[in-house]
Every structure is written in structure tokens, then in C-alpha cells.
Amino acid sequence: MKTTISNRGFHFIKKDEERIVSESSAIGDYEDSFDIPGSSYLWVGGEVQLNREEIAQLRDALTHWLENKRLPILGN
């Protein structure tokens, strides 16, 4: 899996060429939503099959997003 940054500055995690999770530009009702774009919602989905190790990596990435309000940078 790998993190890529869109031309609008939002992070997304891909496996091969499929997006697994992406930061959303939608603004939620959170105190810091306007200060930290992409911190309110995530797009999750696609038809991507993940093994146990990849699920653990995704879990850690989602935990990082909850704690830091940005998806982490992942390498291959």
C-alpha cells in the first residue's frame, strides 16, 4: 500500500491502483474542521481485497488519522 497526495492536498491510500481510503473535503461539525481540511470524513471503499497484514496496516493508518487528523505517509 502507498499514500498519495491529490492535487488538492488530500491524502489517500492505494493498493496497486485502487483507492482504499481517501480524506474527504467535506466539512464536519468539529471545532478544527476548517483549520485541518480532510479531518472530518474519509471516503472508504472500492473492491479491494486485503490480507491480514494489509488490514493491520490500514487499521494503524486509520488510528493515525483519528489521532492526528491526517492519513500517514505509507511506502510500498
Order of alpha helices (4+ residues) and beta strands (2+ residues): beta-beta-beta-beta-alpha
